[in-house]
């Protein structure tokens, strides 16, 4: 019989080699698959043993098709009672199109109708559709007027071995992991390199597949069901000996296994997920799992081995630069400690692999779903031509030293003001030199470095090298350990993304500002919980709050509310849409001894809340809306330039006679509509609300005092 074996794009050649090694006669290699000639035993063997295949298809019919009627007649050429019980279940996978069949759902429905009608006419029984575990899975493809109808003997895609119940973001499929290992020379390499390490193991797929390969364990042995299991053409007398042989080979392979396997990851939850997957595969005890950061990376045992890994992709704000540091760190560890090892790095960010600093022996293009990826293979020689510099010692180059000198100059210029004001949190540098487009902010014993996203025309590796120099200079000049320098990337944000959570470290620490204690978090959010440029505004609120009822709209983490309370406010009301930030605001207030009583926290869309009728009026209102927000929790999109008139009027309706509204925002091209707000007294106080550390960034915000006339 003719069979067509499908596989992920890019590994057709590997699949051809694998099928030949299984004793199957390959007749043709095509994009995303291989045609073979063989009997039922060959089909079963592929389903059981192929580590690379997706599906094994048995062609039943071919025909020229254009219309839905053509399709119906072509499908009825097959005698479906040879394959399906009259009251059995089926599922149709339909791909492709013609000039008259442009909807795959319609095509699948028409195929199903043809099969069901034929069976009902012959037997009076009607097969049913089952999308989960059908007795028969039918694959139909229509392209260039040609229809092909086939039985899917695999059922679920063969990459679903059955051991992986949980996976992380952008998970690597099992057959892709096997392809990466084959390209790296595994399992033959195990003879000379008897240890395998994945330092960023994620859900453990690479390690588990490596064990299955080295121990000669059939990847299909864990599956409870195949597409042929309830097919009428299934021959148990052929299948059972193959299954028994696979079981015996598994036992012999595990007994003879000499390789040691090591899984490392810095996330304990991820490690637990990998351990659970390995346990389901029946090989959990063969892998040594440990929590480890990249900076601690070293060979688990003496002697050579294979390091293979699929580092995480950059998916969140700031991750690109963080991952570049991780790649560079990995390269440094490899150069220092892994002489004699083979290394395989599979990445969806090929540019970042340049940061490893090693020349690849070979590279291959592979696909993780639709993501084009690269596999880089390296050989690390035990003897090096040039000695490495002493570990931990960073020598600044000429440009980096210029950056360091600028930092020192800024520190000296700000030092008297910082001491006089008793300030712990302030900006030291803000893209003063075009070569170093970063902002450097000090938060007590910590430093945050925000990289402004470089233009696409800039070589990512050169941009990263400068960023690495900047971080090293910051650590040296400020005498702050590298682990207390937090890197983020600042780029143009959409909607409320700047306020969304970026990590899960939950590392909060306390800083002080004008007698107020405030919690900040440098790791988990793009912003830290404290807008440094609004420090003078908060001081102004604190100075004017005594005995007043204060309203803080778009309150964020409530820093301005804390200043009002410390300044003696009679009551405070904080309004924000985010439950997370309101909880943060409550903790800030509690930290300063304020909780409950006259201090109120309201979770609401401020725009809608201002439109509602409330009897409460306020003496002092602070309103600092985002530039733009399209949060799902909002009734409408907020555009500060378009909507500021309505917001100001809504806030002024809550302001008592003689009261003050302080209105600010960070839109750099903001223009207040004085004419539309002519009924109020408005004074631009932006210049008064910039402390010395932000005088160089005068456009960072605008601020206005607004009062009722008279």
N, C-alpha and C positions, 0 to 999 in steps of 0.2 A: 504494500500500500504506500501511497505518497503521503507525506506529512509535512506540515509547515510549522516550524518552531520560531516563535517570536521572542524578541529580547529588547532591552533598552537601546536607544540610538547610540552608536559609537562602539559597541562591543560585539558586532557581528563576527569579526574575525576570531575573537576569543571563543565565541560560541561554536563556530565551525571546528576549531581545534578540540574543544571539549567533547563535542559529539563524536568526532572521529576517535578520540581516546576511549569513548564508551562503546566503540565497535559499530557505530551507526554509519551507514553509507550516505555521505553528503553529496547532493547533486547540484546545488546552486546556493550562492550567497547573495542576498538582496538587502536593501535598506531595511533595518529593524527586524531581520529574520533570516532563517536558513531553511532551505528545502532539503528533505532527506527521503530516502527510500528504505523501507523496512517493514517488518511485520508488527503484530500486536505487542510482542515482547519488547521490541525496540521502543515503541510508544510508551509502554509502562516504565522501561528503564530510564527514559528521558525524564518522565514525570518524577521518578524517585530520586534520580542522581544528578540531574542538571542543576548546577549552582547559579547559572546565568540566565536560563530561559524564563520567559514570562508565561507563555502558553504553548500547548501542543495541539495543533489543529488538524483534524482529519477531514480533508475535502470530500464533499458529497455531490456537488453539482456546480456546473458553470453554465452561463447563458448570456446572450446579448439582451440587455434590458434597458428600457428608457422610461416607460410608463408604469403606473401602479399595477395595471392589469398584466403587463409583461412580468413584473416582479411576482405577482400572485401565481401565475402559471408556471414560472420557473421553479418556484419553491415546491409546488405540487408535483413536480417530476420525481421527487424523492419519495420512496415508500417509507413514511415515518413510523409505521408500525413495526419496522425492522429495528427501530432504535428506541421507541417510547411506548410504555404501557398505555392502554386506552384512557385510563384514569390517572395517568402520571402528571408530572409538573414540568414546566419548561421556562426558559428565559432566553430572550433574544438580544444579542449585542449587535447593533447595526451601525456601520460607519460608511461614510461616503455620500454621494449624491449624484443625481442626473439632472437633465434640463427640466424634468417634470416631478422629480422626487427631491425636494430640497430640505426636507425636515427629517432628521434621523428618527425622531419619535414616531412619525407617521410611517416611515419605512419599517421600523421594528413591529409596529402594530399590524401592518399588511402581511408581513412574514408570519406573525403569530396567527392571523386569521386563516392563512392558507393551510397551516399545519393543523389547526383545530378543526377546520371545516373538513379536511380530508379524513381525519380520525373519526369524527362524528358521523360522517356519511357511511364509513365502513363498519363501525361498531356500535353506534348510538351513544357512545360515551364521549365526554368532552374533557380534554386535558386542561389544566389550570396553570396560570402564571404564578411562579414563586421566585421572587427576586433574591431571596437569601440562600436557599439550598435546593435548587431545582434538580429534578432527576436528569434533565438534559439541558445543557447550555449550548446554544447555537450561535455561531459567529457568522455574520453576513457582511460582506463588503461590496460596495458598488462604486466603480470608478471607470471613467472613460467608456461608459456603456457596457462594461463587463461586470457581471454579477458572480460572486463566488460564495457558496454556502458550505459551511464546515461545522463539524462537531468539535466543541472545546473539551478535549479529554482531560485537561488540567483542572477545570472548574474555576475556583479562585486562582488568581495569578500565583504562579509558583514561587514568586519572591516572598509570599506570605508563608513562612515556615511554620508558624504557630507558636513561637516562643515570645514574640514581641507584642505585649499588650499596651505598652506606653512608649512614646518617643517624644523627643524634644522638638524645637522649631526646625523646619526644613530638614526632616529626618532623611538619612541615607537608607535607601531600600537595600534589602539583604543581597539581592543579586548584583547591585552596583558595588556593594562592599566586597563581594567575592571577586568582581572584575578588578577592583583596585588591588586586591591581594595577589591575584594572578599576575597582573602587570608588575608588581613588586618582586615577583619571583617565588612567591609562596605557593605550595608548601615545600618545594624542592630546597629552598634556602634554609629550611629548618635543620638540614644536615650539618651545615657549617655555621649557622647563626641560631643556636637553640634557645633563644629567648625573644619574646615579642612584647613590645610595650606600646600602649596607646596613652599618651599623657593628657589627652582631652577626650576621654572615652565616651562621653555623652551617655546614650542608652546602651552602649556596649556592643553595637552591631558588628564592628570590625573585629573585635576580639572574639566574639562568639563564632562568627564565620571562620576565623582563623583556626579556632579549636576544632570545629567540625571538619575542616579540610585536613589538618594535621593528623587527626585521629581517624580519618577515613569513615566519617559518619555521613550517611546519606542525608541531604537536606530535607528530603520529603518524608523521612522516617517519623517526624513528629506530627505530620498531618493526619487528621482523622478521616478525611474525605477528599476524593478527587472527582473530577468531572465524569470519569468513567464508572464510578462506584455503583450507580443505578442505571447505567446504560445497558440496553438489552444485548449489546454485542460484547459485554464484559466477560472475560474468561478467567474465572478464579483459579483454575488449574495452572495458568501461566503466571498470574499475579502473586499467588502465595509463595512459591519458591523464591521469587525475586525479593519479597519482603523478608523471608527467612534468611536469605543470604545477606541482606543488608544488616539485619540484626546481629548476625555472627561476625560480620566484618567490623561492626561497631565495637563489640566486645574485644576482639583482637586488637583493634586500633587503640582503644583506651589503655589496654594492658601494655602495649609497646610504646606508648607516648613518652617521649623524653623532654619535650619542649616545656619551658616555663612561660606563663602568660601573666601580664601585669596591666591592670587598668587603673589609671589615675585621673582625677578630676578635682577641681577646687570646690565643687558644689556637692554637699553631702546628699541632698535630695536626688540629684542626678545619679550619683553613685548607687544609691539604694535601688533606683529604677533599673540600672544596669544589672545589679546583682539579682533582682527578681527575674529579669529576662533570661539571664544565664541559668538560673535555677530551673526555669521552665524548659530550657533546652537540655537539661540533665547534665550540665557540665560546670555548674556553678563553683564546685570545689576546686576546679582546675585553674581558676583565675584569682590572682591576688589583687584585691581591690583596696585602694587607699586614697584618702583625701590629700591632695598635694597641689600647691601653686606652682606655676611655671618657673618661678625664681628658684625653686628647690629641685628642679628636674635633674636627675642623675641616673646612670644605669642601675637597675635593680641588682644585677649580679655582675661579676667579673666576666670578661670575654665579650665577643661580638654578639650582635643581635639585630633585629629589625624593629625600627620605630616606625609605626604607621599611624596616621591620624587624619581626622577631618575636622579642622578647627571651625569654630562657629562663624557664621556669616554676619556682616555688619547690617543689622536691621533696625537699630534704634539710634536716636540722636547721639552723636558723640562716639558711637562704637567704632567708627572707622579708624580714628586715631588710636583708640585704646587697643584695637586689634593689631595695628601696626607695631605698637610697643610690645605686644605679646609675641608677634612673629620675630621681632628683633631680639627679644629676650630668649626665645627658643633657639634662634641661631647662635647666640652667644653661648648658651648651655651646650648645644651640640658640638660647637668648636672646641670647648674646653674639656668635655667629659666623655664624648662618644666616639673616640677614635676606634676604627675598625668596624663600625656599625653601618648598616644600610638604612636609609631613611626614605619614607614615602609620605608626601604631604598632598592631600587631596583638598582643593580649595575652590570655592565659588568666587573668591576675590584674588585672581592671579596677580594683580599688581602688588597686593600686600605681601605675597610670597617673596618678592624682591627684597623685602626688609630682612629676610632670613640671612642674607649676605653670603650665600653659598651658590656655586655654579651647579646647575642640574646636569646630571649625565644624560637624562632623557626626560621628555614630557609628553603627555598624552591628553587629547581632548576627550572628555567624557561629559555626560549629561546627568544631572540630578533632577529628574523630572524635566521641566522646561529650562532649568538653569544651566547655562554652559559653564563647565568647570574645567580645571586643569589638574592633572596628576603630575607632580614633580618628583623625580627619583634622584637621590643623592648618594654618593659614596663618601664616607668620612674616613680618611686615612689616618693610621695611628701616628705616623710621623708628619710633622708640619714643617713647611719651608721656613716660616717665620714665627718666632715666639709671640704669644698673645700678651697684651699688656696685663699688668697686675689687676686681678679682679676687684671691682669696687672703686677703682681709681679712674676718674673721668678727667681727661685733659681737654679744656675748652680750646677750640680753634680760634682763629683771629676774629671772625665775625661774631662768634658766640661770646668772646671776651668783650667786644663792643657792646653787645646786649647787656652783659653783666655790669659793665661800667655805667650804662644808662640806668639800670636798676639802682645802683649805688647812689647815683646823682639824685634820683627821685626820692630815695629814702632820706637822704640828707636834707632835701628841700622840704619834706613833710614832717621831719622828726620833731621840731619844736611844736608844731600844731597838734600832732598826735599826743605828745606828752601833756600839753596844756589842756586838751579836751578829754584826755583819758579814754581815747578811742581804741578799741581792739580790732575793729573790722573796717577796712578801708582799701581803696584801689591804689596800687603802686605803679601800674604801667597800663597803658591802653593804646597799643599799636603805635607807639611813638616812633618806631623805626619800621619802614615799610617791609623790610626783610623778615621782621618778626611780628606778624599780625596776630597778637595775642593780647588778652587782658589778664593782668595778674592781681588777684584780690587776696588780702590777708584776712584770716578769720582766727584770731588768737594764735594758737600754735599750729594752725593748718594754713595751707595756701591753695587757692583754686586758680588753675591756669585755664582760661577759655580761649580756644583756638577759633579764630574767625575762618570759616570754610574758605579754602583757597579757590581761585578761579579754575575752571576745567582745563585751561591752557597750561597750568603749572604741573610739572611732573610730580605725581603723588609721592614718589620716593624722596625727591628733593625737598618737598614741603614737609614730609615727615622728619627728615634729617634735621631741618631747622627747628622743628617743634621739639625734637629730642634734645637739641642743644639748649633751647630755651628752658626746658624743664630742668636740665642739669644745672644751668646757670642759676635758676631760681633757688634750687636746693642749696647750692654752694653759698650764694650771696646772703640768703636769709637764714642760713645755718639750720635748715629744716630737713629732717630725714626724707629721702625720696618717697617713702610710704605715706608721708603726710602731705604730699603734693598731689592734688586731685585734678585730673585732666578732663575737660569737656570740650565739645565742639559747638560753637554758636553759629547757627545758620538761620536763614529766613524761615520762620515758623508759619504753619498754617493753622488757623483757628485757635483752639486752646491747647495745642500740642506742647507749648512751652511749660504748661502747668502739669502735664501728664507725668505719671511715674515712669522713670527710666530704669530703675533697679530695685533690688529687694534687700539691701544691706541693713536697713533700719538703724543706721549708725547716726544718732543725734548727739550733739554736744552743745554746751551752753556758752554763750558769749554775753558780754555786758555793753550797754550803750546808754549813757546819760542816766545811770542809776537803774536801768531796766535790765532784767535778765531774760534772754531770748534763746529759744532752741533753734539750731540750724542743722541742715543735713546737706553735705556737699556731694554725696554719692548717688542718691536715688532720684533726684529731680534735676531738670536743666537749671532751674533757679533754686537757690539755697534756702528760701524761707525768709530772707531779709534783703530787701532792695537797698543796696548801699547808697545809691544816688539820692534816695528820699530821706536820708538822715536829717538834714536841716528842717524838712517839713515835719518830721516826727518831733523834733525838738521844739518847733513852733507850736505844735498841738499840745505838747506837754506844758509849755509855758502859759498857754491860754485856757487850759481845761478846768482850772480850779472852780468848783461849785457849779459846773455846767453839765447839761445833758448832751452827750456826744454820740454822734452816729458815724459809723465807719462802713461805707458802702464798697462792695467788691473788696472785702476786708482781707482776703488772702490769709496769711497766718496770724493776723491780729497784732502785728508789731505796733501799729499806730494806736490801737486800742489800749495796749499795755502802757504806752507813753501817756495817754489821756488819763488812765486810772492812777498811774504814779503821780501825775500832775494834780490829782485831787478832784477828778470829775465826780459829779454827784451821781451820774449813771452813764453807762455805755451800752450801745446796741451795735452789734457786729453782724453784717449780712453778707452771705456768700452762697454761691450755688453748690460748692463742693463740701461734702460731709467730711472729707479727709482734712481739708484746710480749716474748717470750723473746729474740728477736734484738736488740730495743732494750735489754733488760736486759744482754745479753752486751756490747753496745757501751758501755754505761755502765760496766760492770766493767773493760773493756779501757781505757777512758779514764782510769781510776784505777790502772792498772798490774796489774790482776788478770785472769788468764785461764787456764783449764784447771786442772790440778793439783787442789787441794782444793775447787775451786769448780764445782758441778754445776748443770746446767739441765735440767729435765725437763718435756716437753710432755705434760700429762695433765689430765684432769678431776679437780680436787682432791678432790671428794667421793668418787669411785671410788678414787682413789689412796690415800686414808686407809683405805679398806676392805681394801686388799690387804695381804698379809703382807710386811713388810720388816724385816730385822734391825737396820737403822740406827736409833739413838736420838739425840736432840738435847737440848742444854742450854737453848737459847733458841728459842722458836718465835713467829713473828709471823703472825697470820692476820687478814686484812682482806677478807672476802668481799663481793661485790656484794649489794645489797638483794634483787634478783630477777634471775634469768637463765633464759631458755629456749633457749639456744643449741643449734643442731642437733648440735654436737659433744658435748653433755652427754647422759648416759644418762637423766636425769630433769630436771624443772624444779626450780630452786633458789629457795626462799623462805626468807629468812634468819630471819624470826620463827618459822616452822614448823620449820626444819631446824637451828637453831643448836645444839640439845642434841646431836644426832648429830655435828655438826661438831666441837664442843668435845671430846666424848668421843674421837672419832677422833684429834684432835690430841694429847690428853693421853696416849693410848696410845703415842705416839711420844716423849713427854717423859721424860727420865731423872729419877729421884728428886732432889729439890732443884732441879729445873729450873723455868723460868718460861714460861708461855704468855701472850702479849699478844694479846688478842682485841678487835677493834674492828669497827664497821660504821657506815654512814651513814644507817640507817633512823631517821627522826626520831621514830617512835612505838615504837621497839624496847623490849621488856621482857624482861630476862633471866629465865629460869626457874630461880631459885635452888633450888627444891625438887627439880627433876629432876636438878640438878647438885650435890646436897648433899654428895657424897663428896669435893668439892674445896674448897680455900680460895679464895674469890673476893673481890676488892676492886675496887670501882668507882673508877677513877682519872681519869674523864672531865675533871673540873675541872683536874687537873694537866697535861692534854694539850692545853690551849688557850692559845696564845700571845696577846699583847695584840691582835694584828690580828684574832683570832677571838673575843674576849671578847663582842663584840656579837652573835655568832651561836652562842650556847652549845649549840644543838641540832644543830649540823652533824654531829657524830659522838658515839658512845659508845665507851668504852674500859675494858677490865677486865684486871687481873692475876689469873691463875689458876695455882694450885700444887697439887701433891699434898699431902694432909694428912700431917702428921708429918714 
